[in-house]
Amino acid sequence: MALVIPAWNEAEAIGAVLDEVPPDTVDQVLVVVGDASDPTAAVARGRGARVLVPHARGYGAACWTGAQAALTEDASVIAFLDGDYADPPAALPRLLAPIAEDRADLVLGCRDLRRFPDALPAHARLGNRLVLQVLRIFLRGQPPFTDLPSFKIIRADALRSLRMREMTYGWTIEMLAKAARAGLRIEEVRVEYRPRMGGRSKVAGSIGGSLAAACKLLGCAFAYASSPCE
């Protein structure tokens, strides 16, 4: 399994994230940074990760850069999680299990906020709910998504079939909508979501950032959930 970690200016957190990656579960770790000068890169290399720089800015661009590298090296399964410490890498074996047991093609690490309810601000949760409602309407409630997580694992052949093109924060929306419309087997696994380590979220860290992201995500939900897969 290849692990892709988008990490823009996460030098404070990336070391702790990489230290928690289960070595017997992951074959290669790909950390995608914002640019070559990002101090995150040096920390990641020091932990043995391969560092990549995308050709364009954007969460989707970072995910796709890592995914393309993993696909080129014939990874059969690709995992994605954020580099801010909120997603716990130790949960990777639990998310991998449904794929390893041939029950799922895509597994979503849905955020469990019971221990750290403030890890995701109220305005970010509201935005999530609005986008999920749009998805439910256009996908007629099947499958009944409960979150839009950054933590997810997908079969390489399934990812290829989705023909991902969204290079923004709409990457996850595109993946979920296209996977649902394509009839992929999707399973959700609850994963404890933690406060980020250092810095501030580029999206949830401010109301303005969350509103801008919510508008973008709503647009992606309309676009990808209401149209046939391309």
C-alpha positions in Angstrom: 0.0 0.0 0.0 1.2 3.5 -0.8 0.4 6.4 1.6 -0.1 9.9 0.1 0.1 12.8 2.6 -0.7 16.3 1.4 1.3 18.6 3.7 1.5 22.3 3.0 3.6 24.1 5.7 3.2 21.3 8.2 6.8 21.1 9.5 5.5 21.1 13.1 3.3 18.1 12.6 4.7 15.9 9.8 7.4 14.2 11.9 4.8 13.0 14.5 2.5 11.9 11.7 5.2 9.8 10.0 6.4 8.4 13.3 2.9 6.8 13.7 2.7 5.2 10.3 2.5 1.4 10.8 5.7 0.1 9.0 4.1 -3.4 8.3 1.1 -1.8 6.6 2.6 0.8 4.3 5.2 0.0 1.5 5.9 3.6 0.5 5.1 7.0 2.0 4.7 10.0 -0.4 4.6 13.5 1.2 3.4 16.2 -1.2 4.5 19.7 -0.2 3.5 23.1 -1.5 6.8 24.0 -3.0 10.5 23.1 -2.8 11.1 25.7 -0.1 8.5 24.3 2.3 10.3 23.3 5.5 7.9 20.3 5.7 10.1 18.6 3.0 13.2 18.4 5.1 11.4 16.9 8.0 9.7 14.4 5.8 12.9 13.3 4.1 14.5 12.9 7.5 11.8 10.4 8.4 12.4 8.4 5.2 9.4 9.7 3.2 9.6 10.5 -0.5 8.8 14.2 -1.1 6.9 15.4 -4.1 6.0 18.9 -5.4 2.8 19.3 -7.4 2.8 21.3 -10.7 -0.2 23.3 -9.4 -1.5 24.5 -6.1 -4.5 22.8 -4.5 -5.5 19.9 -2.3 -6.6 17.8 -5.3 -3.4 18.6 -7.2 -1.4 17.4 -4.2 -3.5 14.2 -3.9 -3.3 13.5 -7.6 0.5 14.1 -7.7 1.0 11.5 -5.0 -1.5 9.1 -6.5 0.1 9.3 -9.9 3.5 8.5 -8.4 2.0 5.5 -6.6 0.2 4.2 -9.7 3.4 4.5 -11.7 5.1 2.3 -9.2 2.2 -0.3 -9.4 0.7 0.3 -6.0 -2.4 -1.9 -5.7 -4.0 0.2 -2.9 -3.5 3.9 -2.1 -4.3 5.7 1.2 -4.7 9.4 1.7 -4.5 11.3 5.0 -3.7 14.9 6.0 -0.3 15.9 7.4 -1.5 18.1 10.3 -1.8 15.2 12.8 -5.6 15.2 12.9 -5.9 11.9 11.0 -4.2 9.1 13.1 -2.0 6.8 10.8 -2.3 4.0 13.4 -5.9 3.5 12.1 -4.6 2.5 8.6 -4.9 -1.3 9.3 -8.6 -0.9 10.3 -9.3 1.0 7.1 -7.4 -1.4 5.0 -9.2 -4.5 6.3 -12.4 -4.1 4.2 -10.3 -3.9 1.0 -8.0 -6.7 2.1 -11.1 -8.9 2.8 -12.6 -7.9 -0.6 -15.6 -6.2 1.0 -14.9 -2.7 -0.4 -13.2 -0.7 -3.1 -13.2 2.5 -1.2 -13.0 3.0 2.6 -13.7 6.3 4.3 -12.1 7.1 7.6 -15.0 9.2 9.0 -14.2 11.6 11.7 -15.2 10.6 15.3 -15.3 13.8 17.3 -16.4 12.4 20.7 -13.0 12.7 22.4 -12.0 16.0 20.7 -15.3 17.8 19.8 -13.4 21.1 19.0 -11.0 19.5 16.6 -13.5 20.4 13.8 -15.0 23.9 14.4 -18.8 24.3 14.4 -18.7 26.3 11.1 -16.8 23.6 9.4 -19.2 20.9 10.6 -22.1 23.0 9.3 -20.5 23.3 5.9 -20.0 19.5 5.8 -23.6 18.9 6.6 -24.8 21.2 3.8 -22.6 19.5 1.2 -23.6 16.0 2.4 -27.2 16.9 2.1 -26.7 17.9 -1.5 -24.9 14.6 -2.2 -27.8 12.7 -0.6 -30.3 14.5 -2.7 -28.6 13.9 -6.0 -27.4 10.4 -5.2 -30.8 9.5 -3.7 -29.3 8.6 -0.4 -27.2 5.8 -1.7 -24.8 5.3 -0.2 -25.7 7.3 2.9 -22.4 9.2 3.3 -21.9 10.6 6.8 -18.7 12.6 6.3 -16.3 14.0 3.7 -13.0 12.7 5.2 -9.5 13.4 4.2 -8.6 9.9 5.5 -9.5 7.3 2.9 -8.2 4.2 1.1 -9.0 3.1 -2.4 -8.0 0.3 -4.8 -5.7 1.5 -7.5 -7.9 0.1 -10.3 -10.9 1.8 -8.8 -9.1 5.1 -8.6 -8.0 4.8 -12.2 -11.6 4.2 -13.3 -12.8 7.4 -11.6 -10.7 9.6 -13.9 -10.2 12.3 -11.3 -9.8 15.8 -12.5 -10.7 18.1 -9.5 -7.5 19.8 -8.3 -9.1 21.8 -5.5 -10.7 20.9 -2.1 -13.4 19.3 -4.2 -11.2 16.3 -4.8 -13.0 14.3 -2.0 -16.5 15.3 -3.3 -15.5 14.2 -6.8 -14.2 10.8 -5.5 -17.3 10.1 -3.4 -19.8 11.1 -6.0 -18.1 9.3 -8.9 -17.6 6.2 -6.8 -21.2 6.1 -5.8 -22.5 6.6 -9.3 -20.0 3.9 -10.6 -21.4 1.4 -8.1 -18.1 0.9 -6.2 -18.4 -0.8 -2.9 -17.9 1.9 -0.2 -17.5 1.3 3.5 -17.2 3.8 6.3 -14.9 3.3 9.4 -15.1 5.6 12.4 -11.7 7.1 13.2 -10.9 9.4 16.1 -10.2 12.9 14.8 -7.6 14.9 16.8 -6.7 18.6 17.1 -4.1 19.6 14.5 -0.5 20.0 15.7 0.7 23.5 15.3 -0.4 26.1 12.7 -3.9 26.8 11.5 -6.1 24.9 9.1 -6.1 26.5 5.6 -9.9 25.8 5.5 -11.4 25.2 8.9 -9.1 27.6 10.6 -11.3 30.6 9.8 -15.0 31.3 9.1 -14.0 33.0 5.8 -11.9 30.0 4.7 -14.7 27.6 5.6 -17.3 29.6 3.7 -15.2 29.8 0.6 -14.5 26.1 0.8 -18.2 25.3 1.4 -19.2 27.2 -1.7 -16.6 25.4 -3.7 -17.6 22.0 -2.3 -21.3 22.7 -2.9 -20.5 23.5 -6.5 -18.6 20.3 -6.8 -21.4 18.3 -5.2 -23.9 19.7 -7.8 -21.5 19.1 -10.7 -20.3 15.6 -9.9 -23.4 14.1 -8.1 -25.8 15.3 -10.7 -23.9 14.2 -13.8 -23.0 10.8 -15.1 -19.4 9.7 -14.6 -17.1 10.8 -17.4 
